[in-house]
Amino acid sequence: MKKDHSSQADSAQVQGRRSSGFNRMRSKLSFERLVEMGNKMGLENPLFVCHEGAAKATTRIGGKEYINFSTYDYLDINTHPELTEAVTEAAKMYGTSAGASRLVGGERPPHRALERAIADLYQVDDCIIYVSGHAANVSTLGFMFGARDAIFHDGLAHNSLVQGAFLSGATRYSYNHNDCDSLEEMLREKRDQHKHAIIVTEGLFSMDGNIPDLPRLIALKKKYDCMLLVDEAHSLGVLGPTGRGVREYFGIDPTEVDMWMSTLSKSMCGCGGFIAGSKEIIDFLKLGSPGFVFSVGMPPVIAAACKKALDIMLREPERVHKLQHISQYFLKYAQSKGLDTGAAQGYAVVPVIVGNSMVAGFLAQALFRRGVFAMPITFPAVKEGTARLRFFISAAHTEEHVRTALDAVVEEIPHAQAIVDAYVQAHQNDA
């Protein structure tokens, strides 16, 4: 009797479709393709390096110490004994989980204490904390705006802001980076076509290390009847005499901005994000924002850590001053060596732009072998032709750290470029 293999064949076809479908999905991973190309050229994969301790100004990898320029610990507060004590006490009292969505049973005193402290910091009514900074932006923009609305965002706005704009269904307008004239032209032409509108920017841009013209943005939001959201992920704890961020840097009334957003993973030494603003906005988000309503609450131990880090920042402004000093030193030393730092203004984030993605990769590899850890940033995270090493600077970094790293960059750039040039020339006739 002839066996019927139709079910097996159908199953194989389905499996094949699933596999090919996944492979098509993987094609979106532009960085993965760069890694594959780099492997052919002898470049080691720079991703997912395992650190054997806290992310401080120095770190240990494979038993070796490195100068670390890939840490968010801007104010050198991570591992502070008071943080450890606060986390220990919170864990004893509340465990390590909020237990549920805060809306249905996950509320704990550390949550409200942190939200109250952040609201007071910004001198606004209230605050909502999310378990993820990325989710805070996505859920806020995605929930608050819809098909009849418009979102005007800076051309270099963080992925979370852009994804939130996509999710909302609102019409999305991207204005030229830090160009208020470009923004006003768009507002003049497009604002009247939409019911509600919001302008979205960052307090300190995460890839370029520059600051927006916040006073002008506030004037535009008033003139064209918009809301304004400022993402302070990299400016909280960094800008202003006491680290209160871009509003302190410019000396503006914080209520002029509708929503202040920041992550809690950088100067606050924890994880998550927040939106601070009026009582009406925060109540609206707490009752409807999907990233809050349908997500477990932030672990109380993390809330306790962030609250303590905020206390330390305000109590010890000298940490902010040290960060600002060493950041300015880094920028000036890099520029004195002829390095391209783009639009960086010398506050915690300074890129060294090399252009080619492979050159950036080989440069990072060379620095790693010399005891300096700095990650390459390539397309699609930045525009093609603007690949760079991005240096995160901490109050714990010293001038010697800076000189050691940047002297190595100057020495290694020609070698990295030569490797790429040789490979391109050897394969220029390949199909």
C-alpha positions in Angstrom: 0.0 0.0 0.0 1.3 3.4 -0.9 1.9 5.5 2.2 0.2 8.9 2.5 2.9 11.4 3.3 0.7 14.5 2.7 0.5 15.5 6.3 4.3 15.3 6.6 4.8 17.2 3.4 2.3 19.9 4.6 4.0 20.1 7.9 7.4 20.5 6.2 6.0 23.2 3.9 4.5 25.1 6.9 7.8 24.8 8.8 9.6 26.1 5.7 7.3 29.1 5.5 7.8 29.8 9.2 11.6 29.5 8.8 11.8 31.7 5.7 9.4 34.2 7.4 11.7 34.4 10.4 14.7 34.9 8.1 12.9 37.8 6.4 12.2 39.3 9.8 15.9 38.9 10.7 16.8 40.9 7.6 15.7 44.0 9.6 18.7 43.5 11.9 21.1 45.8 10.1 23.5 45.7 12.9 23.6 41.9 12.7 24.6 42.2 9.0 27.4 44.6 10.0 28.6 42.0 12.6 28.6 39.3 10.0 30.6 41.5 7.6 32.9 42.4 10.4 33.6 38.7 11.2 34.7 38.2 7.6 37.1 41.1 8.1 38.5 39.8 11.4 36.4 42.1 13.7 35.3 40.5 16.9 31.6 40.9 17.9 31.5 43.9 20.4 28.0 43.0 21.7 27.1 41.5 25.1 30.5 41.7 26.8 30.1 40.3 30.3 31.3 42.7 33.1 32.3 41.1 36.4 31.2 43.9 38.7 29.4 47.2 38.9 29.4 49.6 36.0 31.8 52.2 37.3 34.5 54.4 35.8 36.6 51.2 35.6 35.3 47.7 35.1 36.6 44.1 35.0 36.1 41.9 31.9 37.7 38.5 31.8 39.7 39.2 34.9 41.2 42.4 33.4 40.5 46.0 34.4 39.4 48.5 31.8 38.7 52.2 31.8 34.9 52.1 31.2 33.2 54.7 29.0 30.0 52.8 28.6 28.4 53.4 32.0 25.3 55.5 32.8 26.6 56.1 36.3 27.0 59.8 35.6 27.2 60.9 39.2 29.2 58.0 40.6 26.4 57.0 43.0 25.9 53.4 41.9 27.1 51.0 44.8 26.9 53.9 47.3 26.5 52.4 50.8 23.3 54.3 51.4 21.8 52.8 48.2 22.8 49.3 49.3 21.2 49.9 52.7 18.0 51.3 51.2 17.7 48.3 48.9 18.4 45.8 51.7 15.7 47.3 53.9 13.2 47.5 51.1 13.8 43.9 50.1 13.3 42.8 53.7 10.0 44.7 53.9 8.5 44.2 50.4 10.5 41.5 48.7 11.7 41.9 45.2 8.4 42.2 43.3 5.5 44.6 43.4 3.3 41.6 43.1 0.9 42.9 40.4 0.0 45.9 38.4 -0.2 48.8 40.8 -3.7 49.5 39.6 -4.9 46.2 41.0 -2.7 45.5 44.0 0.9 46.4 43.4 1.1 49.7 45.2 3.8 50.1 47.8 5.1 53.1 49.8 8.4 53.3 47.9 6.5 53.9 44.7 4.6 57.0 46.0 7.7 58.3 47.9 9.7 58.2 44.6 6.8 59.8 42.6 6.4 62.5 45.2 10.1 63.3 45.2 10.3 63.5 41.4 7.2 65.8 41.3 8.8 68.0 43.9 12.1 68.0 42.0 10.2 69.4 38.9 7.9 71.6 41.0 4.8 70.0 39.3 1.7 68.3 40.7 2.5 64.6 40.3 4.5 61.9 38.6 3.9 58.3 37.3 6.8 55.8 37.2 7.0 52.9 34.7 9.1 49.8 34.8 10.9 50.9 31.6 12.0 54.2 30.3 11.4 53.0 26.7 7.8 52.0 27.7 7.2 55.3 29.4 7.6 57.2 26.1 5.9 54.5 24.0 2.9 54.2 26.3 2.5 57.9 27.0 2.6 59.1 23.3 0.8 56.0 22.1 -2.0 56.4 24.6 -2.5 60.2 24.6 -2.6 60.9 20.9 -4.6 59.5 18.0 -5.3 59.7 14.3 -6.5 63.3 14.3 -3.4 64.6 16.1 0.1 65.5 15.2 3.5 64.7 16.9 6.4 67.0 15.9 9.7 65.4 17.0 13.3 66.2 16.7 15.0 64.4 13.8 17.4 62.7 16.3 14.7 61.9 18.9 15.2 58.6 20.7 13.7 55.4 19.3 11.2 55.2 22.2 9.8 58.6 21.2 9.5 57.7 17.5 8.0 54.3 18.3 5.4 56.0 20.6 4.6 58.4 17.8 4.1 55.4 15.4 1.9 53.6 17.9 -0.3 56.5 18.5 -1.6 56.7 14.9 -1.0 60.4 14.9 0.6 62.1 11.9 4.3 62.2 12.6 6.5 65.2 11.6 10.3 65.0 12.0 12.0 68.4 12.1 15.7 69.0 11.4 17.8 68.3 14.5 17.8 71.2 16.9 16.4 73.5 14.2 13.6 75.6 15.6 13.2 77.4 12.3 12.5 74.0 10.7 10.0 73.2 13.4 8.2 76.5 13.1 7.9 76.1 9.3 6.2 72.7 9.9 4.0 74.1 12.6 2.9 77.0 10.4 2.0 74.7 7.5 0.6 71.7 9.4 -0.6 72.5 12.9 -4.1 73.7 11.8 -4.7 70.3 10.1 -4.8 68.5 13.4 -6.9 68.5 16.6 -4.1 68.1 19.2 -0.4 68.4 18.8 2.8 67.9 20.8 6.4 68.8 20.3 8.9 66.2 21.5 12.6 66.7 22.2 15.4 65.6 24.5 17.1 67.6 27.2 20.5 66.3 26.2 20.7 64.2 23.0 21.9 60.7 23.6 24.0 60.3 20.5 25.3 63.8 20.0 25.5 65.2 23.5 24.0 68.6 22.6 21.2 70.6 24.2 17.9 71.9 22.6 16.8 75.5 22.6 14.2 74.9 25.2 13.1 78.6 25.6 12.4 78.8 21.9 10.5 75.5 22.0 8.3 76.8 24.8 7.6 79.9 22.8 6.6 77.8 19.8 4.4 75.4 21.7 2.5 78.5 23.1 2.3 80.2 19.7 0.9 77.1 17.9 -1.2 75.6 20.7 0.9 72.5 21.3 1.9 70.4 24.3 5.6 69.9 25.0 7.4 66.7 26.2 11.1 66.8 27.2 12.9 63.5 27.5 15.6 64.1 30.2 17.1 60.6 30.1 20.6 62.1 29.8 20.1 65.6 31.2 18.7 64.8 34.7 21.7 64.8 37.1 23.9 66.3 34.3 22.7 69.8 33.5 22.3 72.7 35.9 24.2 73.7 39.1 22.4 71.0 41.1 21.6 68.5 38.4 17.9 69.4 38.0 18.3 69.2 34.3 17.7 71.3 31.2 15.1 73.6 32.9 17.7 74.5 35.5 20.3 75.0 32.8 18.1 77.6 31.2 16.5 78.9 34.3 12.9 78.3 33.1 9.7 77.7 35.1 9.2 73.9 34.9 5.4 74.2 34.5 6.1 75.7 31.1 6.7 72.1 29.9 3.6 69.8 29.9 5.5 66.6 30.5 8.9 65.9 31.9 10.2 62.4 31.1 13.3 60.7 32.2 14.7 57.2 32.7 15.7 56.0 36.1 18.6 53.9 34.9 21.2 56.7 34.6 21.8 59.3 37.3 19.1 57.6 39.5 21.0 54.2 39.4 17.9 52.1 39.0 15.6 51.0 36.1 12.4 52.4 34.7 11.1 55.8 33.7 8.7 58.5 34.6 6.4 61.2 33.4 6.0 64.3 35.7 3.4 67.0 35.1 0.0 68.2 36.0 -2.4 66.2 38.1 -4.8 65.9 35.2 -2.2 64.3 32.9 -0.8 62.0 35.5 -4.3 60.8 36.6 -5.1 60.2 32.9 -2.0 58.1 32.4 -2.4 56.1 35.6 -5.9 55.0 34.6 -5.3 54.3 30.9 -1.6 54.1 29.8 -1.1 50.5 28.7 2.5 50.4 29.9 1.3 51.2 33.4 -2.1 49.6 33.6 -1.2 46.3 32.0 2.3 45.9 33.5 3.5 44.8 36.8 4.6 47.7 39.0 8.2 48.7 39.5 9.9 46.5 42.2 9.9 48.4 45.5 13.6 47.8 45.9 14.3 49.7 42.6 12.0 52.6 43.7 13.9 52.8 47.0 17.2 52.8 45.2 16.1 55.6 42.9 14.7 57.7 45.7 18.0 57.4 47.6 20.1 58.3 44.6 18.0 61.4 44.1 18.5 62.3 47.7 22.2 62.0 47.3 22.3 64.0 44.1 20.5 66.9 45.8 22.6 66.7 49.0 25.9 66.5 47.2 25.9 68.9 44.2 29.7 68.6 44.0 29.0 65.3 42.1 27.3 67.3 39.4 30.2 69.8 39.4 32.8 67.0 39.0 30.8 65.5 36.1 30.6 68.8 34.4 34.3 69.5 34.9 35.5 66.2 33.5 33.1 66.3 30.6 34.3 69.7 29.6 37.9 68.4 29.9 37.1 65.4 27.7 35.6 67.6 25.0 38.4 70.1 24.9 41.1 67.5 25.0 39.4 65.6 22.2 39.1 68.7 20.1 42.8 69.6 20.8 43.7 66.3 19.3 41.8 67.0 16.1 39.0 64.5 16.8 35.5 65.1 15.4 33.1 65.5 18.4 30.2 66.7 16.3 27.8 69.0 18.1 28.7 67.8 21.6 28.7 70.5 24.3 30.6 68.6 26.9 28.0 67.2 29.2 28.3 63.5 30.0 27.9 62.3 26.4 30.6 63.0 23.8 30.9 61.2 20.5 34.1 60.7 18.5 32.8 60.5 14.9 34.8 58.4 12.4 32.2 58.0 9.7 32.5 54.4 8.5 30.8 51.7 10.6 33.6 49.2 10.2 36.2 51.8 11.1 34.2 52.4 14.3 34.2 48.7 15.1 37.9 48.2 14.5 38.7 51.3 16.5 36.6 50.0 19.5 38.4 46.6 19.2 41.8 48.3 19.3 40.9 50.3 22.3 39.6 47.2 24.1 42.9 45.5 23.6 44.5 48.6 25.1 42.3 48.5 28.2 39.6 51.0 27.2 36.0 50.0 26.9 33.9 52.3 24.6 31.2 51.0 22.3 30.8 51.7 18.6 27.5 53.3 17.4 26.7 52.6 13.8 23.8 52.6 11.4 20.8 52.3 12.0 21.3 53.9 15.4 22.9 56.9 13.7 22.8 58.0 10.1 25.0 56.3 7.5 28.4 57.9 7.4 28.2 59.2 11.0 29.4 56.1 12.9 31.2 56.9 16.1 32.5 55.8 19.4 30.2 57.2 22.1 31.8 58.1 25.4 29.7 58.2 28.5 31.5 60.2 31.1 31.2 59.8 34.9 32.1 62.0 37.8 34.5 59.2 38.8 36.5 59.5 35.6 39.9 61.3 36.0 41.8 63.5 33.6 44.3 60.6 33.3 41.5 58.3 32.2 40.5 60.8 29.5 44.0 61.3 28.2 44.8 57.6 28.1 41.6 56.9 26.1 41.8 59.7 23.7 45.5 59.3 23.0 44.8 55.7 22.1 42.0 56.8 19.8 44.3 59.2 17.9 46.9 56.4 17.5 44.4 53.7 16.5 42.2 55.5 14.0 44.7 55.3 11.1 45.2 51.6 11.7 41.4 50.9 11.8 41.0 52.9 8.6 43.8 51.0 6.9 42.2 47.6 7.8 38.9 48.7 6.2 40.6 50.2 3.1 42.6 47.1 2.5 39.6 44.9 2.7 37.6 47.1 0.4 40.4 47.2 -2.2 40.9 43.4 -2.0 37.1 42.8 -2.6 36.2 45.6 -4.9 35.7 43.2 -7.8 33.5 40.8 -5.9 30.0 40.2 -7.2 
